[in-house]
Amino acid sequence: MHTKNNKKMWFGTFLDADGDFFDTTHFPNSTPNYPFLGAGCYLILGNVVEDFGFPSIEVQKFAKLPIADNPVIA
């Protein structure tokens, strides 16, 4: 999606640790530095806001976390 100034912005939907959904908004000031990198777990820094009665997180920083392999038990 693009802003009214034709700058790229993104929206995301995630599951939290309790299995509840939450939405994120990624404005042009953060999208070039903190892109989506596919499915996985993400660390999200931002502010919770409410628009039209729905809460979401306006993302300031965003990073995909590494996922460790399951250990092999011999």
mmJSON file of the N, C-alpha and C atoms, coordinates in Angstrom:
{"data_MODEL":{"atom_site":{
"group_PDB":["ATOM","ATOM","ATOM","ATOM","ATOM","ATOM","ATOM","ATOM","ATOM","ATOM","ATOM","ATOM","ATOM","ATOM","ATOM","ATOM","ATOM","ATOM","ATOM","ATOM","ATOM","ATOM","ATOM","ATOM","ATOM","ATOM","ATOM","ATOM","ATOM","ATOM","ATOM","ATOM","ATOM","ATOM","ATOM","ATOM","ATOM","ATOM","ATOM","ATOM","ATOM","ATOM","ATOM","ATOM","ATOM","ATOM","ATOM","ATOM","ATOM","ATOM","ATOM","ATOM","ATOM","ATOM","ATOM","ATOM","ATOM","ATOM","ATOM","ATOM","ATOM","ATOM","ATOM","ATOM","ATOM","ATOM","ATOM","ATOM","ATOM","ATOM","ATOM","ATOM","ATOM","ATOM","ATOM","ATOM","ATOM","ATOM","ATOM","ATOM","ATOM","ATOM","ATOM","ATOM","ATOM","ATOM","ATOM","ATOM","ATOM","ATOM","ATOM","ATOM","ATOM","ATOM","ATOM","ATOM","ATOM","ATOM","ATOM","ATOM","ATOM","ATOM","ATOM","ATOM","ATOM","ATOM","ATOM","ATOM","ATOM","ATOM","ATOM","ATOM","ATOM","ATOM","ATOM","ATOM","ATOM","ATOM","ATOM","ATOM","ATOM","ATOM","ATOM","ATOM","ATOM","ATOM","ATOM","ATOM","ATOM","ATOM","ATOM","ATOM","ATOM","ATOM","ATOM","ATOM","ATOM","ATOM","ATOM","ATOM","ATOM","ATOM","ATOM","ATOM","ATOM","ATOM","ATOM","ATOM","ATOM","ATOM","ATOM","ATOM","ATOM","ATOM","ATOM","ATOM","ATOM","ATOM","ATOM","ATOM","ATOM","ATOM","ATOM","ATOM","ATOM","ATOM","ATOM","ATOM","ATOM","ATOM","ATOM","ATOM","ATOM","ATOM","ATOM","ATOM","ATOM","ATOM","ATOM","ATOM","ATOM","ATOM","ATOM","ATOM","ATOM","ATOM","ATOM","ATOM","ATOM","ATOM","ATOM","ATOM","ATOM","ATOM","ATOM","ATOM","ATOM","ATOM","ATOM","ATOM","ATOM","ATOM","ATOM","ATOM","ATOM","ATOM","ATOM","ATOM","ATOM","ATOM","ATOM","ATOM","ATOM","ATOM","ATOM","ATOM","ATOM","ATOM","ATOM","ATOM","ATOM","ATOM"],
"id":[1,2,3,4,5,6,7,8,9,10,11,12,13,14,15,16,17,18,19,20,21,22,23,24,25,26,27,28,29,30,31,32,33,34,35,36,37,38,39,40,41,42,43,44,45,46,47,48,49,50,51,52,53,54,55,56,57,58,59,60,61,62,63,64,65,66,67,68,69,70,71,72,73,74,75,76,77,78,79,80,81,82,83,84,85,86,87,88,89,90,91,92,93,94,95,96,97,98,99,100,101,102,103,104,105,106,107,108,109,110,111,112,113,114,115,116,117,118,119,120,121,122,123,124,125,126,127,128,129,130,131,132,133,134,135,136,137,138,139,140,141,142,143,144,145,146,147,148,149,150,151,152,153,154,155,156,157,158,159,160,161,162,163,164,165,166,167,168,169,170,171,172,173,174,175,176,177,178,179,180,181,182,183,184,185,186,187,188,189,190,191,192,193,194,195,196,197,198,199,200,201,202,203,204,205,206,207,208,209,210,211,212,213,214,215,216,217,218,219,220,221,222],
"type_symbol":["N","C","C","N","C","C","N","C","C","N","C","C","N","C","C","N","C","C","N","C","C","N","C","C","N","C","C","N","C","C","N","C","C","N","C","C","N","C","C","N","C","C","N","C","C","N","C","C","N","C","C","N","C","C","N","C","C","N","C","C","N","C","C","N","C","C","N","C","C","N","C","C","N","C","C","N","C","C","N","C","C","N","C","C","N","C","C","N","C","C","N","C","C","N","C","C","N","C","C","N","C","C","N","C","C","N","C","C","N","C","C","N","C","C","N","C","C","N","C","C","N","C","C","N","C","C","N","C","C","N","C","C","N","C","C","N","C","C","N","C","C","N","C","C","N","C","C","N","C","C","N","C","C","N","C","C","N","C","C","N","C","C","N","C","C","N","C","C","N","C","C","N","C","C","N","C","C","N","C","C","N","C","C","N","C","C","N","C","C","N","C","C","N","C","C","N","C","C","N","C","C","N","C","C","N","C","C","N","C","C","N","C","C","N","C","C","N","C","C","N","C","C"],
"label_atom_id":["N","CA","C","N","CA","C","N","CA","C","N","CA","C","N","CA","C","N","CA","C","N","CA","C","N","CA","C","N","CA","C","N","CA","C","N","CA","C","N","CA","C","N","CA","C","N","CA","C","N","CA","C","N","CA","C","N","CA","C","N","CA","C","N","CA","C","N","CA","C","N","CA","C","N","CA","C","N","CA","C","N","CA","C","N","CA","C","N","CA","C","N","CA","C","N","CA","C","N","CA","C","N","CA","C","N","CA","C","N","CA","C","N","CA","C","N","CA","C","N","CA","C","N","CA","C","N","CA","C","N","CA","C","N","CA","C","N","CA","C","N","CA","C","N","CA","C","N","CA","C","N","CA","C","N","CA","C","N","CA","C","N","CA","C","N","CA","C","N","CA","C","N","CA","C","N","CA","C","N","CA","C","N","CA","C","N","CA","C","N","CA","C","N","CA","C","N","CA","C","N","CA","C","N","CA","C","N","CA","C","N","CA","C","N","CA","C","N","CA","C","N","CA","C","N","CA","C","N","CA","C","N","CA","C","N","CA","C","N","CA","C","N","CA","C","N","CA","C","N","CA","C","N","CA","C","N","CA","C"],
"label_alt_id":[null,null,null,null,null,null,null,null,null,null,null,null,null,null,null,null,null,null,null,null,null,null,null,null,null,null,null,null,null,null,null,null,null,null,null,null,null,null,null,null,null,null,null,null,null,null,null,null,null,null,null,null,null,null,null,null,null,null,null,null,null,null,null,null,null,null,null,null,null,null,null,null,null,null,null,null,null,null,null,null,null,null,null,null,null,null,null,null,null,null,null,null,null,null,null,null,null,null,null,null,null,null,null,null,null,null,null,null,null,null,null,null,null,null,null,null,null,null,null,null,null,null,null,null,null,null,null,null,null,null,null,null,null,null,null,null,null,null,null,null,null,null,null,null,null,null,null,null,null,null,null,null,null,null,null,null,null,null,null,null,null,null,null,null,null,null,null,null,null,null,null,null,null,null,null,null,null,null,null,null,null,null,null,null,null,null,null,null,null,null,null,null,null,null,null,null,null,null,null,null,null,null,null,null,null,null,null,null,null,null,null,null,null,null,null,null,null,null,null,null,null,null],
"label_comp_id":["MET","MET","MET","HIS","HIS","HIS","THR","THR","THR","LYS","LYS","LYS","ASN","ASN","ASN","ASN","ASN","ASN","LYS","LYS","LYS","LYS","LYS","LYS","MET","MET","MET","TRP","TRP","TRP","PHE","PHE","PHE","GLY","GLY","GLY","THR","THR","THR","PHE","PHE","PHE","LEU","LEU","LEU","ASP","ASP","ASP","ALA","ALA","ALA","ASP","ASP","ASP","GLY","GLY","GLY","ASP","ASP","ASP","PHE","PHE","PHE","PHE","PHE","PHE","ASP","ASP","ASP","THR","THR","THR","THR","THR","THR","HIS","HIS","HIS","PHE","PHE","PHE","PRO","PRO","PRO","ASN","ASN","ASN","SER","SER","SER","THR","THR","THR","PRO","PRO","PRO","ASN","ASN","ASN","TYR","TYR","TYR","PRO","PRO","PRO","PHE","PHE","PHE","LEU","LEU","LEU","GLY","GLY","GLY","ALA","ALA","ALA","GLY","GLY","GLY","CYS","CYS","CYS","TYR","TYR","TYR","LEU","LEU","LEU","ILE","ILE","ILE","LEU","LEU","LEU","GLY","GLY","GLY","ASN","ASN","ASN","VAL","VAL","VAL","VAL","VAL","VAL","GLU","GLU","GLU","ASP","ASP","ASP","PHE","PHE","PHE","GLY","GLY","GLY","PHE","PHE","PHE","PRO","PRO","PRO","SER","SER","SER","ILE","ILE","ILE","GLU","GLU","GLU","VAL","VAL","VAL","GLN","GLN","GLN","LYS","LYS","LYS","PHE","PHE","PHE","ALA","ALA","ALA","LYS","LYS","LYS","LEU","LEU","LEU","PRO","PRO","PRO","ILE","ILE","ILE","ALA","ALA","ALA","ASP","ASP","ASP","ASN","ASN","ASN","PRO","PRO","PRO","VAL","VAL","VAL","ILE","ILE","ILE","ALA","ALA","ALA"],
"label_asym_id":["A","A","A","A","A","A","A","A","A","A","A","A","A","A","A","A","A","A","A","A","A","A","A","A","A","A","A","A","A","A","A","A","A","A","A","A","A","A","A","A","A","A","A","A","A","A","A","A","A","A","A","A","A","A","A","A","A","A","A","A","A","A","A","A","A","A","A","A","A","A","A","A","A","A","A","A","A","A","A","A","A","A","A","A","A","A","A","A","A","A","A","A","A","A","A","A","A","A","A","A","A","A","A","A","A","A","A","A","A","A","A","A","A","A","A","A","A","A","A","A","A","A","A","A","A","A","A","A","A","A","A","A","A","A","A","A","A","A","A","A","A","A","A","A","A","A","A","A","A","A","A","A","A","A","A","A","A","A","A","A","A","A","A","A","A","A","A","A","A","A","A","A","A","A","A","A","A","A","A","A","A","A","A","A","A","A","A","A","A","A","A","A","A","A","A","A","A","A","A","A","A","A","A","A","A","A","A","A","A","A","A","A","A","A","A","A","A","A","A","A","A","A"],
"label_entity_id":["1","1","1","1","1","1","1","1","1","1","1","1","1","1","1","1","1","1","1","1","1","1","1","1","1","1","1","1","1","1","1","1","1","1","1","1","1","1","1","1","1","1","1","1","1","1","1","1","1","1","1","1","1","1","1","1","1","1","1","1","1","1","1","1","1","1","1","1","1","1","1","1","1","1","1","1","1","1","1","1","1","1","1","1","1","1","1","1","1","1","1","1","1","1","1","1","1","1","1","1","1","1","1","1","1","1","1","1","1","1","1","1","1","1","1","1","1","1","1","1","1","1","1","1","1","1","1","1","1","1","1","1","1","1","1","1","1","1","1","1","1","1","1","1","1","1","1","1","1","1","1","1","1","1","1","1","1","1","1","1","1","1","1","1","1","1","1","1","1","1","1","1","1","1","1","1","1","1","1","1","1","1","1","1","1","1","1","1","1","1","1","1","1","1","1","1","1","1","1","1","1","1","1","1","1","1","1","1","1","1","1","1","1","1","1","1","1","1","1","1","1","1"],
"label_seq_id":[1,1,1,2,2,2,3,3,3,4,4,4,5,5,5,6,6,6,7,7,7,8,8,8,9,9,9,10,10,10,11,11,11,12,12,12,13,13,13,14,14,14,15,15,15,16,16,16,17,17,17,18,18,18,19,19,19,20,20,20,21,21,21,22,22,22,23,23,23,24,24,24,25,25,25,26,26,26,27,27,27,28,28,28,29,29,29,30,30,30,31,31,31,32,32,32,33,33,33,34,34,34,35,35,35,36,36,36,37,37,37,38,38,38,39,39,39,40,40,40,41,41,41,42,42,42,43,43,43,44,44,44,45,45,45,46,46,46,47,47,47,48,48,48,49,49,49,50,50,50,51,51,51,52,52,52,53,53,53,54,54,54,55,55,55,56,56,56,57,57,57,58,58,58,59,59,59,60,60,60,61,61,61,62,62,62,63,63,63,64,64,64,65,65,65,66,66,66,67,67,67,68,68,68,69,69,69,70,70,70,71,71,71,72,72,72,73,73,73,74,74,74],
"pdbx_PDB_ins_code":[null,null,null,null,null,null,null,null,null,null,null,null,null,null,null,null,null,null,null,null,null,null,null,null,null,null,null,null,null,null,null,null,null,null,null,null,null,null,null,null,null,null,null,null,null,null,null,null,null,null,null,null,null,null,null,null,null,null,null,null,null,null,null,null,null,null,null,null,null,null,null,null,null,null,null,null,null,null,null,null,null,null,null,null,null,null,null,null,null,null,null,null,null,null,null,null,null,null,null,null,null,null,null,null,null,null,null,null,null,null,null,null,null,null,null,null,null,null,null,null,null,null,null,null,null,null,null,null,null,null,null,null,null,null,null,null,null,null,null,null,null,null,null,null,null,null,null,null,null,null,null,null,null,null,null,null,null,null,null,null,null,null,null,null,null,null,null,null,null,null,null,null,null,null,null,null,null,null,null,null,null,null,null,null,null,null,null,null,null,null,null,null,null,null,null,null,null,null,null,null,null,null,null,null,null,null,null,null,null,null,null,null,null,null,null,null,null,null,null,null,null,null],
"Cartn_x":[0.842,0.0,0.895,0.355,1.111,0.361,1.113,0.527,-0.003,-0.65,-1.145,-0.002,1.231,2.421,3.158,2.498,3.029,4.27,4.364,5.455,4.928,5.812,5.422,5.171,4.06,3.796,3.203,3.292,2.832,1.898,1.129,0.289,0.578,0.572,0.818,-0.201,-0.374,-1.201,-0.382,-0.325,0.518,-0.277,0.289,-0.226,0.709,0.152,1.004,1.215,1.906,2.251,1.011,-0.105,-1.345,-2.231,-1.788,-2.568,-3.585,-3.491,-4.394,-3.793,-4.647,-4.198,-3.978,-2.999,-2.851,-2.322,-2.627,-2.243,-1.116,-0.319,0.756,0.625,1.091,1.152,2.593,3.14,4.544,4.58,4.869,4.896,6.206,6.26,7.441,8.752,8.692,9.933,10.592,9.856,10.45,10.558,9.769,9.751,11.083,11.874,13.139,14.145,14.151,15.133,14.702,13.405,12.883,11.839,12.278,11.33,10.829,9.721,9.267,10.262,10.589,11.536,10.938,9.667,9.009,8.408,7.859,7.2,8.217,7.769,8.634,8.215,9.087,8.858,9.565,8.893,9.438,9.452,10.477,10.55,10.034,9.026,8.371,8.434,8.942,8.955,8.055,7.11,6.214,5.253,4.265,3.252,1.894,1.146,-0.209,-1.118,-1.871,-2.805,-4.171,-5.205,-6.544,-7.132,-7.488,-8.142,-9.433,-10.513,-11.811,-12.225,-11.801,-12.177,-11.342,-10.267,-9.417,-7.988,-7.407,-6.018,-5.048,-3.919,-2.83,-1.523,-0.423,0.9,1.471,1.817,2.56,4.029,4.617,5.96,7.034,7.976,9.168,10.366,10.508,11.576,10.975,11.614,11.019,12.145,12.267,13.35,12.878,13.212,12.908,13.911,13.409,14.264,14.682,15.9,16.328,15.562,15.311,14.647,15.65,15.895,16.854,16.238,17.042,16.599,16.361,15.481,15.293,16.553,16.962,18.175,17.924,18.941,18.859,19.202,18.299,18.541,18.917,20.087,20.587,20.239],
"Cartn_y":[-1.165,0.0,1.238,2.344,3.588,4.697,5.649,6.811,7.774,8.846,9.851,10.545,10.464,11.02,9.975,8.842,7.74,7.085,7.085,6.374,5.036,4.037,2.677,2.527,1.859,1.497,0.094,-0.577,-1.953,-2.101,-3.187,-3.601,-5.071,-5.462,-6.853,-7.343,-8.66,-9.305,-10.431,-10.461,-11.408,-12.101,-13.185,-13.86,-13.583,-13.28,-13.084,-14.419,-14.397,-15.609,-16.35,-15.636,-16.257,-16.747,-16.546,-16.962,-15.938,-14.704,-13.633,-12.858,-12.443,-11.663,-10.207,-9.567,-8.116,-7.611,-6.357,-5.747,-4.744,-4.57,-3.584,-2.667,-1.44,-0.455,-0.003,-0.06,0.26,1.477,2.641,3.88,4.023,4.895,5.033,5.328,5.953,6.24,4.98,3.866,2.634,1.521,1.571,0.449,0.161,1.156,0.8,0.13,0.529,0.004,-1.291,-1.552,-2.714,-3.444,-4.168,-4.833,-6.171,-6.635,-8.0,-8.95,-10.037,-11.015,-12.411,-12.514,-13.807,-14.255,-15.456,-16.015,-16.245,-16.099,-16.341,-15.513,-15.471,-14.681,-13.341,-12.279,-10.931,-10.221,-9.424,-8.505,-7.168,-6.614,-5.398,-4.336,-3.16,-2.003,-0.946,-0.439,0.567,1.07,1.8,2.361,1.759,1.413,0.924,2.129,2.09,3.168,2.55,3.368,2.895,3.799,3.199,3.916,3.192,3.938,3.373,2.247,2.345,1.359,0.098,0.05,-1.136,-0.792,-1.526,-1.269,-1.869,-1.229,-1.772,-1.193,-1.686,-1.188,-0.414,0.863,1.649,1.323,0.643,0.086,1.161,1.154,2.001,1.175,-0.033,-0.968,-2.364,-3.212,-4.49,-5.417,-6.594,-7.508,-8.951,-9.728,-11.156,-11.847,-12.697,-13.393,-14.743,-15.183,-16.507,-17.586,-18.685,-19.808,-20.943,-21.42,-22.49,-23.836,-24.723,-26.067,-26.839,-27.824,-28.711,-29.52,-29.693,-30.494,-31.96,-32.617,-34.026,-34.815,-35.709,-36.538,-37.92,-38.352,-39.67,-40.765],
"Cartn_z":[0.0,0.0,0.0,-0.447,-0.486,0.245,0.778,1.434,0.384,0.831,-0.12,-0.849,-0.291,-0.951,-1.774,-2.036,-2.839,-2.231,-0.902,-0.214,0.274,0.266,0.615,2.116,2.468,3.848,3.853,5.004,5.121,6.305,6.263,7.378,7.641,8.908,9.258,10.265,10.308,11.312,11.917,13.237,13.959,15.054,15.59,16.772,17.928,19.115,20.279,20.998,22.123,22.864,23.378,23.524,23.991,22.843,21.606,20.448,19.989,20.515,20.105,18.935,17.997,16.854,17.23,16.563,16.642,15.311,15.006,13.737,13.934,12.885,12.898,11.689,11.865,10.785,10.662,9.449,9.182,8.253,8.804,8.025,7.264,6.257,5.403,6.141,7.311,8.033,8.578,8.712,9.236,8.197,7.113,6.166,5.477,5.072,4.403,5.345,6.608,7.564,8.221,8.26,8.976,8.133,7.086,6.193,6.758,6.212,6.48,5.814,6.499,5.958,5.944,5.664,5.58,6.902,6.878,8.062,9.17,10.388,11.536,12.736,13.72,14.935,14.788,15.197,15.073,16.416,16.624,17.746,17.238,17.908,17.431,18.511,18.146,19.03,18.414,19.188,18.653,19.711,19.256,20.133,19.812,20.862,20.668,20.451,19.362,19.031,18.754,18.794,18.469,17.397,16.266,15.168,14.829,14.709,14.36,15.306,16.577,17.585,17.6,16.808,16.754,17.16,18.113,18.494,17.479,17.319,16.505,17.024,16.509,16.888,15.722,15.954,14.959,15.173,14.209,14.348,14.218,15.164,15.095,14.649,15.222,14.847,14.769,13.934,13.593,13.167,13.773,13.41,13.486,12.48,12.498,13.408,14.294,15.243,14.678,15.002,14.552,15.325,14.664,15.317,15.396,16.607,16.831,16.423,15.87,15.553,16.841,16.758,17.899,18.104,19.351,19.585,19.246,18.76,18.442,19.705,20.079,21.269,20.786,21.213,20.755,21.727],
"occupancy":[1.0,1.0,1.0,1.0,1.0,1.0,1.0,1.0,1.0,1.0,1.0,1.0,1.0,1.0,1.0,1.0,1.0,1.0,1.0,1.0,1.0,1.0,1.0,1.0,1.0,1.0,1.0,1.0,1.0,1.0,1.0,1.0,1.0,1.0,1.0,1.0,1.0,1.0,1.0,1.0,1.0,1.0,1.0,1.0,1.0,1.0,1.0,1.0,1.0,1.0,1.0,1.0,1.0,1.0,1.0,1.0,1.0,1.0,1.0,1.0,1.0,1.0,1.0,1.0,1.0,1.0,1.0,1.0,1.0,1.0,1.0,1.0,1.0,1.0,1.0,1.0,1.0,1.0,1.0,1.0,1.0,1.0,1.0,1.0,1.0,1.0,1.0,1.0,1.0,1.0,1.0,1.0,1.0,1.0,1.0,1.0,1.0,1.0,1.0,1.0,1.0,1.0,1.0,1.0,1.0,1.0,1.0,1.0,1.0,1.0,1.0,1.0,1.0,1.0,1.0,1.0,1.0,1.0,1.0,1.0,1.0,1.0,1.0,1.0,1.0,1.0,1.0,1.0,1.0,1.0,1.0,1.0,1.0,1.0,1.0,1.0,1.0,1.0,1.0,1.0,1.0,1.0,1.0,1.0,1.0,1.0,1.0,1.0,1.0,1.0,1.0,1.0,1.0,1.0,1.0,1.0,1.0,1.0,1.0,1.0,1.0,1.0,1.0,1.0,1.0,1.0,1.0,1.0,1.0,1.0,1.0,1.0,1.0,1.0,1.0,1.0,1.0,1.0,1.0,1.0,1.0,1.0,1.0,1.0,1.0,1.0,1.0,1.0,1.0,1.0,1.0,1.0,1.0,1.0,1.0,1.0,1.0,1.0,1.0,1.0,1.0,1.0,1.0,1.0,1.0,1.0,1.0,1.0,1.0,1.0,1.0,1.0,1.0,1.0,1.0,1.0,1.0,1.0,1.0,1.0,1.0,1.0],
"B_iso_or_equiv":[0.0,0.0,0.0,0.0,0.0,0.0,0.0,0.0,0.0,0.0,0.0,0.0,0.0,0.0,0.0,0.0,0.0,0.0,0.0,0.0,0.0,0.0,0.0,0.0,0.0,0.0,0.0,0.0,0.0,0.0,0.0,0.0,0.0,0.0,0.0,0.0,0.0,0.0,0.0,0.0,0.0,0.0,0.0,0.0,0.0,0.0,0.0,0.0,0.0,0.0,0.0,0.0,0.0,0.0,0.0,0.0,0.0,0.0,0.0,0.0,0.0,0.0,0.0,0.0,0.0,0.0,0.0,0.0,0.0,0.0,0.0,0.0,0.0,0.0,0.0,0.0,0.0,0.0,0.0,0.0,0.0,0.0,0.0,0.0,0.0,0.0,0.0,0.0,0.0,0.0,0.0,0.0,0.0,0.0,0.0,0.0,0.0,0.0,0.0,0.0,0.0,0.0,0.0,0.0,0.0,0.0,0.0,0.0,0.0,0.0,0.0,0.0,0.0,0.0,0.0,0.0,0.0,0.0,0.0,0.0,0.0,0.0,0.0,0.0,0.0,0.0,0.0,0.0,0.0,0.0,0.0,0.0,0.0,0.0,0.0,0.0,0.0,0.0,0.0,0.0,0.0,0.0,0.0,0.0,0.0,0.0,0.0,0.0,0.0,0.0,0.0,0.0,0.0,0.0,0.0,0.0,0.0,0.0,0.0,0.0,0.0,0.0,0.0,0.0,0.0,0.0,0.0,0.0,0.0,0.0,0.0,0.0,0.0,0.0,0.0,0.0,0.0,0.0,0.0,0.0,0.0,0.0,0.0,0.0,0.0,0.0,0.0,0.0,0.0,0.0,0.0,0.0,0.0,0.0,0.0,0.0,0.0,0.0,0.0,0.0,0.0,0.0,0.0,0.0,0.0,0.0,0.0,0.0,0.0,0.0,0.0,0.0,0.0,0.0,0.0,0.0,0.0,0.0,0.0,0.0,0.0,0.0],
"pdbx_formal_charge":[null,null,null,null,null,null,null,null,null,null,null,null,null,null,null,null,null,null,null,null,null,null,null,null,null,null,null,null,null,null,null,null,null,null,null,null,null,null,null,null,null,null,null,null,null,null,null,null,null,null,null,null,null,null,null,null,null,null,null,null,null,null,null,null,null,null,null,null,null,null,null,null,null,null,null,null,null,null,null,null,null,null,null,null,null,null,null,null,null,null,null,null,null,null,null,null,null,null,null,null,null,null,null,null,null,null,null,null,null,null,null,null,null,null,null,null,null,null,null,null,null,null,null,null,null,null,null,null,null,null,null,null,null,null,null,null,null,null,null,null,null,null,null,null,null,null,null,null,null,null,null,null,null,null,null,null,null,null,null,null,null,null,null,null,null,null,null,null,null,null,null,null,null,null,null,null,null,null,null,null,null,null,null,null,null,null,null,null,null,null,null,null,null,null,null,null,null,null,null,null,null,null,null,null,null,null,null,null,null,null,null,null,null,null,null,null,null,null,null,null,null,null],
"auth_seq_id":[1,1,1,2,2,2,3,3,3,4,4,4,5,5,5,6,6,6,7,7,7,8,8,8,9,9,9,10,10,10,11,11,11,12,12,12,13,13,13,14,14,14,15,15,15,16,16,16,17,17,17,18,18,18,19,19,19,20,20,20,21,21,21,22,22,22,23,23,23,24,24,24,25,25,25,26,26,26,27,27,27,28,28,28,29,29,29,30,30,30,31,31,31,32,32,32,33,33,33,34,34,34,35,35,35,36,36,36,37,37,37,38,38,38,39,39,39,40,40,40,41,41,41,42,42,42,43,43,43,44,44,44,45,45,45,46,46,46,47,47,47,48,48,48,49,49,49,50,50,50,51,51,51,52,52,52,53,53,53,54,54,54,55,55,55,56,56,56,57,57,57,58,58,58,59,59,59,60,60,60,61,61,61,62,62,62,63,63,63,64,64,64,65,65,65,66,66,66,67,67,67,68,68,68,69,69,69,70,70,70,71,71,71,72,72,72,73,73,73,74,74,74],
"auth_comp_id":["MET","MET","MET","HIS","HIS","HIS","THR","THR","THR","LYS","LYS","LYS","ASN","ASN","ASN","ASN","ASN","ASN","LYS","LYS","LYS","LYS","LYS","LYS","MET","MET","MET","TRP","TRP","TRP","PHE","PHE","PHE","GLY","GLY","GLY","THR","THR","THR","PHE","PHE","PHE","LEU","LEU","LEU","ASP","ASP","ASP","ALA","ALA","ALA","ASP","ASP","ASP","GLY","GLY","GLY","ASP","ASP","ASP","PHE","PHE","PHE","PHE","PHE","PHE","ASP","ASP","ASP","THR","THR","THR","THR","THR","THR","HIS","HIS","HIS","PHE","PHE","PHE","PRO","PRO","PRO","ASN","ASN","ASN","SER","SER","SER","THR","THR","THR","PRO","PRO","PRO","ASN","ASN","ASN","TYR","TYR","TYR","PRO","PRO","PRO","PHE","PHE","PHE","LEU","LEU","LEU","GLY","GLY","GLY","ALA","ALA","ALA","GLY","GLY","GLY","CYS","CYS","CYS","TYR","TYR","TYR","LEU","LEU","LEU","ILE","ILE","ILE","LEU","LEU","LEU","GLY","GLY","GLY","ASN","ASN","ASN","VAL","VAL","VAL","VAL","VAL","VAL","GLU","GLU","GLU","ASP","ASP","ASP","PHE","PHE","PHE","GLY","GLY","GLY","PHE","PHE","PHE","PRO","PRO","PRO","SER","SER","SER","ILE","ILE","ILE","GLU","GLU","GLU","VAL","VAL","VAL","GLN","GLN","GLN","LYS","LYS","LYS","PHE","PHE","PHE","ALA","ALA","ALA","LYS","LYS","LYS","LEU","LEU","LEU","PRO","PRO","PRO","ILE","ILE","ILE","ALA","ALA","ALA","ASP","ASP","ASP","ASN","ASN","ASN","PRO","PRO","PRO","VAL","VAL","VAL","ILE","ILE","ILE","ALA","ALA","ALA"],
"auth_asym_id":["A","A","A","A","A","A","A","A","A","A","A","A","A","A","A","A","A","A","A","A","A","A","A","A","A","A","A","A","A","A","A","A","A","A","A","A","A","A","A","A","A","A","A","A","A","A","A","A","A","A","A","A","A","A","A","A","A","A","A","A","A","A","A","A","A","A","A","A","A","A","A","A","A","A","A","A","A","A","A","A","A","A","A","A","A","A","A","A","A","A","A","A","A","A","A","A","A","A","A","A","A","A","A","A","A","A","A","A","A","A","A","A","A","A","A","A","A","A","A","A","A","A","A","A","A","A","A","A","A","A","A","A","A","A","A","A","A","A","A","A","A","A","A","A","A","A","A","A","A","A","A","A","A","A","A","A","A","A","A","A","A","A","A","A","A","A","A","A","A","A","A","A","A","A","A","A","A","A","A","A","A","A","A","A","A","A","A","A","A","A","A","A","A","A","A","A","A","A","A","A","A","A","A","A","A","A","A","A","A","A","A","A","A","A","A","A","A","A","A","A","A","A"],
"auth_atom_id":["N","CA","C","N","CA","C","N","CA","C","N","CA","C","N","CA","C","N","CA","C","N","CA","C","N","CA","C","N","CA","C","N","CA","C","N","CA","C","N","CA","C","N","CA","C","N","CA","C","N","CA","C","N","CA","C","N","CA","C","N","CA","C","N","CA","C","N","CA","C","N","CA","C","N","CA","C","N","CA","C","N","CA","C","N","CA","C","N","CA","C","N","CA","C","N","CA","C","N","CA","C","N","CA","C","N","CA","C","N","CA","C","N","CA","C","N","CA","C","N","CA","C","N","CA","C","N","CA","C","N","CA","C","N","CA","C","N","CA","C","N","CA","C","N","CA","C","N","CA","C","N","CA","C","N","CA","C","N","CA","C","N","CA","C","N","CA","C","N","CA","C","N","CA","C","N","CA","C","N","CA","C","N","CA","C","N","CA","C","N","CA","C","N","CA","C","N","CA","C","N","CA","C","N","CA","C","N","CA","C","N","CA","C","N","CA","C","N","CA","C","N","CA","C","N","CA","C","N","CA","C","N","CA","C","N","CA","C","N","CA","C","N","CA","C","N","CA","C","N","CA","C","N","CA","C","N","CA","C"],
"pdbx_PDB_model_num":[1,1,1,1,1,1,1,1,1,1,1,1,1,1,1,1,1,1,1,1,1,1,1,1,1,1,1,1,1,1,1,1,1,1,1,1,1,1,1,1,1,1,1,1,1,1,1,1,1,1,1,1,1,1,1,1,1,1,1,1,1,1,1,1,1,1,1,1,1,1,1,1,1,1,1,1,1,1,1,1,1,1,1,1,1,1,1,1,1,1,1,1,1,1,1,1,1,1,1,1,1,1,1,1,1,1,1,1,1,1,1,1,1,1,1,1,1,1,1,1,1,1,1,1,1,1,1,1,1,1,1,1,1,1,1,1,1,1,1,1,1,1,1,1,1,1,1,1,1,1,1,1,1,1,1,1,1,1,1,1,1,1,1,1,1,1,1,1,1,1,1,1,1,1,1,1,1,1,1,1,1,1,1,1,1,1,1,1,1,1,1,1,1,1,1,1,1,1,1,1,1,1,1,1,1,1,1,1,1,1,1,1,1,1,1,1,1,1,1,1,1,1]
}}}
